Amino acid sequence: MSLTPLTPLILSPALPSELLTYIIRHQQHPTTLIICSSQAAFLNSLVADAQESLEAASDESQAPSLSPLLSGPLYQVAIARHIRMIFVPTVSHLRACLSVFTTKDSRVPPPPPTTAQGQARTSPLLLVYGFLALHRDTSEWSAQGISSTATNLVEAARRVRFRAVVVDSPRVAAQDEDGTEELDTVDDGDGVVGSKTEQMFLSEEVPVLSASARRTGADLDEADWTGRTVTLMRVLGRWFRYRQGHWAEEVHEDT
């Protein structure tokens, strides 16, 4: 399925270091990154992620190549400073941020003019990292709650002519009965291509109604529908298309 430059995307899960490496290498002002956690929590996860990568490389007797986020040239750091980052610790904070989102109040200045020619211009991103994790284990973990926030995100991105993108951190890999990870590539026929592990979070079932609506429905005479569930793919597929993120290089998009 072909995509327009502004088609909203769900990208495959990425570690914090993978996401920021991609942002530094492939995005530029005025792309905005909304992190669904506190700044301290995100930085802690980023440091832990980078340290694990270094330890893994050391255990495999590889040359200890530092994470690009720790050893990158200063110009990469300078570019990163032109990417607006917003931290939202709750669903309410995220919705409030999206409802008033504009580029006019950004304190992040554009980069200095460059003489480089031939650089491809891509649509700026309004990328929300940890979108699903923010809703999980809250009263908004439902098709109703997730749809409400997704609508706010898509409308905010459309308002400023950005591409809405959702990325979450990887969860624990699925395992077969023999303990081996499921990494088979699958295609569901709707433009969704990736490993079973990557797609698992989209096949997860969530309640149709929010917790508050279910409590209200429980008092009704005909409330059998209050217990119904639906997959995340059905919920988010109304607006978004799923694509694999080749985080080591670039995001693959069939535009």
C-alpha positions as CSV (number, residue, x, y, z in Angstrom):
1,M,0.0,0.0,0.0
2,S,1.5,3.3,-1.1
3,L,1.7,6.1,1.5
4,T,1.6,9.8,1.2
5,P,4.2,12.0,2.9
6,L,1.7,12.7,5.7
7,T,0.2,9.3,6.2
8,P,0.3,8.5,10.0
9,L,2.6,5.6,10.8
10,I,3.1,3.1,13.6
11,L,6.7,2.0,13.5
12,S,8.1,-1.2,15.0
13,P,9.4,-1.0,18.5
14,A,12.7,0.8,19.2
15,L,15.0,1.1,22.2
16,P,15.6,4.7,23.4
17,S,19.1,4.7,21.9
18,E,17.8,3.4,18.5
19,L,15.2,6.0,18.4
20,L,17.5,8.9,19.2
21,T,20.2,7.6,16.8
22,Y,17.6,7.6,14.0
23,I,16.4,11.1,15.0
24,I,19.9,12.5,15.0
25,R,20.8,10.9,11.7
26,H,17.7,11.3,9.7
27,Q,15.5,14.1,11.1
28,Q,15.8,17.8,11.3
29,H,14.0,20.9,12.6
30,P,11.1,21.3,13.1
31,T,10.5,17.6,13.9
32,T,9.1,17.2,17.4
33,L,9.6,14.2,19.7
34,I,7.1,13.7,22.5
35,I,8.4,11.3,25.2
36,C,5.7,9.6,27.3
37,S,7.6,9.7,30.6
38,S,9.4,12.1,32.8
39,Q,12.7,13.4,31.6
40,A,14.6,11.7,34.4
41,A,13.0,8.3,33.6
42,F,13.8,8.6,29.9
43,L,17.4,9.6,30.5
44,N,17.9,6.7,32.9
45,S,16.5,4.2,30.4
46,L,18.7,5.7,27.7
47,V,21.8,5.3,29.8
48,A,20.9,1.8,30.8
49,D,20.2,0.9,27.1
50,A,23.6,2.2,26.0
51,Q,25.4,0.4,28.7
52,E,23.7,-2.9,27.9
53,S,24.8,-2.5,24.2
54,L,28.4,-1.9,25.3
55,E,28.4,-4.9,27.6
56,A,26.9,-7.1,24.9
57,A,29.6,-6.0,22.5
58,S,32.3,-6.7,25.1
59,D,30.9,-10.2,25.9
60,E,31.0,-11.1,22.2
61,S,34.7,-10.0,22.0
62,Q,33.8,-7.3,19.5
63,A,35.6,-4.0,19.3
64,P,34.0,-1.8,22.0
65,S,32.3,0.7,19.6
66,L,30.5,3.2,21.7
67,S,26.9,4.1,21.1
68,P,26.6,6.9,18.5
69,L,24.8,8.8,21.2
70,L,27.9,8.7,23.4
71,S,30.6,9.1,20.8
72,G,29.0,11.0,18.0
73,P,30.7,14.1,16.5
74,L,29.7,17.4,18.0
75,Y,27.8,18.4,14.9
76,Q,25.4,15.5,15.5
77,V,24.8,16.8,19.0
78,A,24.2,20.3,17.6
79,I,21.7,18.9,15.1
80,A,19.9,17.0,17.9
81,R,19.5,20.3,19.8
82,H,17.3,21.5,17.0
83,I,14.8,18.7,17.6
84,R,12.1,19.8,20.0
85,M,11.6,17.3,22.9
86,I,8.5,17.4,25.1
87,F,8.0,15.1,28.2
88,V,4.5,14.0,29.2
89,P,4.2,11.7,32.2
90,T,0.4,10.9,31.9
91,V,-2.3,10.5,29.3
92,S,-3.9,13.7,30.5
93,H,-0.7,15.6,29.9
94,L,-0.3,14.1,26.4
95,R,-3.8,15.0,25.4
96,A,-3.4,18.6,26.7
97,C,-0.1,18.9,24.9
98,L,-1.6,17.7,21.6
99,S,-4.7,19.9,21.9
100,V,-2.7,23.1,21.9
101,F,0.3,21.9,19.9
102,T,1.9,24.5,17.6
103,T,5.3,25.3,16.3
104,K,5.0,28.9,17.1
105,D,5.7,28.6,20.8
106,S,8.7,26.3,20.4
107,R,11.9,27.5,22.2
108,V,14.0,25.3,19.8
109,P,15.5,27.6,17.1
110,P,16.0,26.4,13.6
111,P,19.6,25.4,12.7
112,P,21.9,27.9,11.0
113,P,21.6,28.1,7.2
114,T,23.7,25.5,5.3
115,T,25.2,25.5,1.9
116,A,24.8,21.8,1.4
117,Q,22.8,21.0,-1.7
118,G,20.9,18.0,-2.8
119,Q,19.6,16.9,0.7
120,A,16.2,15.3,0.4
121,R,13.5,17.1,2.4
122,T,11.1,14.9,4.3
123,S,8.0,15.8,6.2
124,P,8.6,16.8,9.8
125,L,7.5,14.3,12.3
126,L,5.3,14.6,15.4
127,L,6.6,11.4,17.0
128,V,5.1,10.1,20.2
129,Y,7.4,7.6,22.0
130,G,5.7,5.3,24.5
131,F,2.2,6.0,23.3
132,L,0.8,2.6,24.2
133,A,2.9,2.2,27.3
134,L,1.5,5.4,28.7
135,H,-2.1,4.1,28.4
136,R,-1.4,0.7,29.8
137,D,-2.4,0.0,33.3
138,T,-4.6,3.1,33.4
139,S,-8.3,3.7,33.1
140,E,-7.6,4.7,29.5
141,W,-6.4,1.3,28.4
142,S,-9.3,0.7,26.0
143,A,-10.3,1.2,22.4
144,Q,-12.2,4.3,23.6
145,G,-9.3,5.8,25.5
146,I,-6.6,5.0,22.9
147,S,-8.8,6.3,20.1
148,S,-9.4,9.5,21.8
149,T,-5.6,10.2,22.2
150,A,-4.9,8.9,18.6
151,T,-7.5,11.4,17.3
152,N,-5.8,14.2,19.1
153,L,-2.4,13.2,17.7
154,V,-3.5,12.9,14.1
155,E,-5.4,16.3,14.3
156,A,-2.4,18.0,15.9
157,A,0.0,16.7,13.2
158,R,-2.4,17.7,10.4
159,R,-2.8,21.1,11.8
160,V,0.9,21.9,11.5
161,R,1.5,19.7,8.4
162,F,3.6,17.1,10.2
163,R,3.5,13.3,9.9
164,A,2.1,11.6,13.0
165,V,4.2,8.7,14.1
166,V,3.8,6.3,17.1
167,V,6.8,4.2,18.4
168,D,6.9,2.1,21.6
169,S,9.8,0.4,23.4
170,P,10.1,-3.3,22.8
171,R,8.3,-5.6,25.3
172,V,9.5,-9.0,26.4
173,A,9.9,-11.2,23.3
174,A,7.3,-13.9,22.7
175,Q,8.5,-17.5,23.2
176,D,7.4,-20.8,21.8
177,E,6.7,-23.7,24.2
178,D,10.3,-24.9,23.8
179,G,11.5,-21.5,25.0
180,T,12.8,-20.2,21.6
181,E,11.8,-16.7,20.4
182,E,9.3,-16.4,17.7
183,L,10.9,-14.4,14.9
184,D,9.1,-15.6,11.8
185,T,8.3,-12.9,9.3
186,V,4.6,-12.5,8.6
187,D,2.4,-10.5,6.3
188,D,-1.3,-9.9,7.2
189,G,-2.2,-8.7,3.8
190,D,-2.9,-5.1,5.0
191,G,0.5,-3.6,4.6
192,V,1.6,-5.0,7.9
193,V,5.0,-6.7,7.5
194,G,7.3,-7.7,10.4
195,S,8.2,-10.4,12.8
196,K,5.7,-12.0,15.1
197,T,7.5,-10.4,18.0
198,E,7.2,-6.9,16.5
199,Q,3.5,-7.3,15.7
200,M,2.5,-8.9,19.0
201,F,1.7,-5.5,20.6
202,L,-0.7,-4.8,17.8
203,S,-2.5,-8.1,18.1
204,E,-3.1,-7.5,21.8
205,E,-6.8,-7.3,22.8
206,V,-8.1,-4.3,24.7
207,P,-11.6,-3.5,26.1
208,V,-13.8,-1.5,23.8
209,L,-14.9,0.8,26.6
210,S,-12.9,2.7,29.1
211,A,-13.0,1.6,32.8
212,S,-15.5,4.4,33.7
213,A,-17.8,3.6,30.8
214,R,-17.7,-0.1,31.8
215,R,-18.7,0.7,35.3
216,T,-21.6,2.8,34.0
217,G,-22.7,0.0,31.6
218,A,-22.6,-2.6,34.3
219,D,-25.7,-0.9,35.8
220,L,-27.7,-1.2,32.6
221,D,-30.1,-4.0,31.8
222,E,-28.5,-4.8,28.4
223,A,-24.8,-4.4,29.0
224,D,-23.3,-7.6,27.5
225,W,-21.3,-5.4,25.1
226,T,-19.4,-3.8,28.0
227,G,-17.1,-6.8,28.1
228,R,-16.1,-6.9,24.4
229,T,-12.5,-6.5,23.3
230,V,-10.8,-5.5,20.1
231,T,-7.2,-5.7,18.8
232,L,-4.9,-2.7,18.9
233,M,-4.5,-3.1,15.2
234,R,-8.2,-2.6,14.7
235,V,-8.2,0.5,17.0
236,L,-5.1,2.2,15.5
237,G,-5.6,1.0,11.9
238,R,-8.4,3.6,11.5
239,W,-5.6,6.3,11.1
240,F,-2.2,4.6,11.1
241,R,-0.3,2.2,8.8
242,Y,2.3,-0.1,10.3
243,R,5.9,-0.2,8.9
244,Q,9.1,-1.7,10.2
245,G,11.7,0.7,11.4
246,H,15.2,-0.3,10.3
247,W,16.6,1.6,13.3
248,A,20.2,0.8,12.6
249,E,19.9,2.7,9.3
250,E,16.6,4.4,8.4
251,V,12.9,3.9,8.5
252,H,11.5,1.9,5.5
253,E,8.6,3.7,4.0
254,D,6.7,2.8,0.8
255,T,6.0,6.3,-0.3
